[in-house]
Amino acid sequence: MLELYHNSMSVCSQRVRLVLREKGLAAKEHHLDLRAGDSLTPDYLKLNPSGVVPTLLDNGAPIIESAVISEYLDEIAPDPALRPTDALGRARMRIWAKIPDDGLHAACGLLSNAIAFRHQYLAMARDALERNIASTPDPARRERKRQGIEYGLDAPLLPPALGLYDRTLAKMEEHLARTQWLAGADFSLADIALIPYVQRLEHLAQDWMWRERRPAVTRWFAACKARPGYGAIADYLVKPAVALMADKGAEAQAKLRALADSERDVGQQRL
């Protein structure tokens, strides 16, 4: 029996739920309230020592890390296949699938907090907020969280995070101009890995980053959202959180455009 410990709006949880939907697999779901500290309880830390979601249990055995879980599910339920059949294709798929772990996930978390979720955190009592930040196990993640909440759009790490997102979309545009999906002719774990991170930008009202000048990414994202498996995101959306992201994202758009342009200019000067 499969069990999934997850959070409705977590991008990593969305990634695993997308795989489950594409596979037609059912899992008993355990929703964790991350702001309340559900992922940091002693019982959950026994399953996932990193204190993050998602965690998949297969007959009681825990599998952690969304990329690992995704490939695990494709191995135990190979039809329909979500990995290319040839070794070179699978290698290309893994290059795309590792992009979140190479920095995009951290950038997504910082942007989400700095633009929108800081307002929820700042509504907490000060001592509760300090405990919440201090309980984040990973020091780098804890500092990004603190910066996003404390400084918002003025967080020192925000410009490079936005620049990384912009470079990722540029790389996707270049590739998708030549092929239908990221790993080739077929939808795969490569696409599933990136969907939640593009979706988060759309929720944060920053879809100008591809709609205005990246038609291949625009086409790709529309095709992703048209798939039946997209319900793994759409069916779990928390309306107040989506509304908060849209509202605060719209307010931040002008400043983020300027920051993105500045980061692009700096990047070109380095070439």
N, C-alpha and C positions, 0 to 999 in steps of 0.2 A: 504494500500500500504506500502511495506517495502522500507526503504531507509537506506543505509549504508555509514557512514562517516568512511573512512579508509585510509591506506597508503599501497602502493604496497608491500613494503619489511618489514613492521611491523609484528613481529611474532604474536602479539595478533590479528591483522587484518587477518592474514593467518588462524588462528584458527577459526574465525567466518566464513570466506569464505569457509573453508573446510566443515563446517556444512551446509551452504547454498547449496553447490554443492552436497553433499551427499543426501540432501533432495530434490534436484531439484527445489529449490526456487529461484526466481528472485528478485533482489533488485535494485532500482535506486542507482547508486554509485556516491559518492562525494569523489574525491581523495584529500587528504590534503598533502601539502608539509611541513613536520615537521620541516625541517631545516629553512624554511622561516617563521615559526611561525604561520602557518595556524590553528593549534590546540589551539592557545592562544589568538585568537581574541575574543572580547566581545560576538559576536553572538554565536560562538562555545562554549564558556565557559558557556553560558546559558543552552546548551544541556548537556555538560559534564564538571562540575566544576573542575575536575582533570586535564583538558587540555591534555588528551591523546586520542588515538584511540584504538579500534573502538567505535562508537556509532551507535546503531540501532534505527531507528524510525519506529514504527508501527502505521500507520495512525496518525502521528504527535507526538505520545507519545515516549519519549526517554527511551531506555534501555541501561545501561552502564555496563562495566566490561565483558570481553570476556567469562568468565566462566558462568556468569549469562545469557548473551545473548545466549550462546550455549544451556543451558537447556531451556530457553524460546522458542527457535526455535523448540526444540524437543517436547515441549508441544503443540505448536500451529500447528505443522505439524508432527504428531506422526508416519507417515509411509514414509520411513522405520525408525524403531525405532533405536535410537542411545544410549539408556539406557537399561540395563538389566531389565527383567520383574519382577524379585524378589527383595525384599527389601535389602537382603544381597548383592546381585550383584550390586545394585545401590550404596550401601555404599562403596563397594570396588572400584567402578568406581570413586566415588567422592574423595577417598583418592589419587588416581593417578591424578585426574583432578586438585587437589589443589596444587600439587607440584610446578607449576610455581609461584603461589602466596606465597609459603613458602620460596622463595629465588632464584629459578632457573631463573625467569625472570630478576631479578636484576643481577645475574651472567652473563646471556646472554648479557644484555646491556653493562656491563663493558667489557666483552671480545670483543664484536663487536667494541666498540670505541677504546679500547687499541690496538687491532691488526690492524684494518683497517680504521674505519671512522674518527679517529683522524686526518688523513692526509687531509680529506676534510675540517674538521673544521679549521685546522691550515692554510688552504689556504684563509680563510676569513680575512678581515681586523680585527685588534685586537679589536677595539671598538665594532664591530658587533659581534665578538665571545663572548666578555664579556657580551654583552646584551643577547645573546642567552643562555648562561649558567645561568645568573642571572634570566632569565624569567622562568626557570624550577620551577614549584610551590613546589614540594616536596623536602625538604631539603636533605634527604638521597639520593634521586635520583640525585639531583643537585651535591652533593659531588662525587658520583660515576662517573658522567659525567665529572666533572672537573678533577678527577684523571686520567681517561682513556685518556682524551685529552692531559693533561699536561705531564704525566709520561709514557704513553704507557705501554710497557711490564714491566716497573719498578713500576707500580702503586701498592701501598701497599695492596690494596684489591684484586689484581689479583690472587695471589696463593690460598686464600680460595675460591674464585669464581670457579677456575678451579677444586679445590678439590670437591666442591659441585657437579659440573657436573660429575666428575668421580664416585662419590658415587651414583648418580642417575642412571647412566648407569649400574653400578654394580648391583643395586637393580632390574633394568629392566631385566638384563641378568638372574639373579637368578629366577625371576618370569616367564619370557618368555621361559625358558628351560622346563617349565611344562605345559604351555598353549599357545594357538595360538595368542591370543590378550591379552592386559593388564588386562581387566576386565573379561576374560573368553573365551568362544568359539566364541564370536561374536565381530566384530569391533564396537567400541563405542566411546563416548565422552572422555573416558580415553586415547585412542590412539590419537584422534584428539588433545588433550591438549598437548601431548609431541612431535608430529610430527614436528611442526615448530622449536622447540628448538634443536632437533637432526639435522634437515635440516640446521640450522644456523651453527652448527659445521662443517658440510660437506662443506658448502660454504666457511668457514674460513680455509679449508684445514686441519682440525683436525679430520678427520674421522678415523684416526689410533686409536682413543680412543675406537672404537668398532670393526673395521674390523680386527684388529690383534689378538684379544683374547676374543671377545664376539660374538660368532656365532649366538646366539639366537637373539640378537639385530640386527645383520646384516640381518638375515632372516626376522625379523619383519619389518625393515625399507624398505627392497626391496618390501615386500608385500604392505606396505603403499603406496609406490611410484607407484605401479602397478594399484592402484585403479583409476577409472575414476575421482573421486573427487579431485585427486592430482593436477588437472589443476588449482585449486584454488590457488596453489602456483606457479606452473610452468608457467602459462599463464600471470603472473604479474611480473615476474622477470625483474629487471632493469639491463641490460647487463653491463654497466660500473660499477655498484655497485658490481655485482657478480665477475667481473674481478678483481676489487680492493681487495675484500676479499680473492680471491684465491691467488693473487700475494703476498699480505702482510702476509697472513696466512702461505704460504710456507716458507717465510723468517723467520717467528716466530716459526716454528715447533720445531726446536731443543731446543730452550729455554723453550717452553711450555712442551715438553716431560720431561725435567729435573725438571721443577716446579711440574708437576703432580706426578713424582716419589717421590719428596721430601715431598709433601703433603700426599701421601699415607704412607710414612714411619712415618711421624708425627702421623697420625691417628692410625697406628698400635701400636705405643709406648704408646698411650693413653689407649689402650684396656687392 
